[in-house]
């Protein structure tokens, strides 16, 4: 695909077609990381930690409870419980 560097305010910019952004799972407003590797510009979606709410939604909105005792198996060394 061919595009052109254009003046954008006091800087320069390029337009990235929607089909490319969709293929990269990037939407308007997302943050990206830019890097230069052997003279080539690499654009990647920036890593973002999920919020607690987003993680809960992946599990039907329920957070795992770790209350109570956990059986770690038989003693192996000189542990004292």
N, C-alpha and C positions, 0 to 999 in steps of 0.2 A: 504494500500500500504506500502511496506517495502523499506527502503532506508538506506544508511550508511553514517556516518560522515566521511569525508575524509580530509586529509591535503591539504590546499590551500595556498600556499606561507607560510607566518609566522602564519597563522590562520587555522581555520577549516571551512568547508562548507558542504552543502548538495546540491544535484541536485534535482530540482523539475520538474517532467514531464510536457511536453507541455499541455497535456490534463487537468492537474490540474490548470495550469496558465490560460488557456483559460476559464475554468469554473469560475475562480475568476476574469475574465476580467483584467488580468495583462499580460503585454508584456515585452519583453527584454528592459531594459532601464527605466522602470517605477520605481517610488519610492514606498517603502512599509514601514509600521509601524510594529514593532515587540513588542509584550508584553508577559509577563509571567503571566498566571492566574491559580492559584492552581496547579502549576507544569506543566502546558501545554503551549507550544509555540503557540501564536496566530499571524498569518501573515495576514495583511489587506492592501489593496491598500491605499496609503496615499492620504488624501484629498488635492485637488489642486483647487484654485479658477480659474475660466475660465477667459480668456482674453476678452477684449471688442470685439475683432474681432470674437472670438468663440461664444460669446453671440449674436452678430449681425447675424452670419450665421444661428443660430437657428430660426431667424425670417426673412428668405429670404434676409439677408444682409442689412436689414433696421433697423435703430435705431428709437425708439419711440421719437417723439418730444413733449415736454411739454410746448411749447410756447403758449401764450394766457392766458385768464382767465379760472378759474375753478369755477363752481358753487358748493359751499359746502352746499347749502340748506338754509333754514330759520335760522335767528338768534335764539339762544337758551338762552343765558345769557345776559351780558351787553357788548357784543362785539361792537366795533366801527370800521366801515369800511370807 
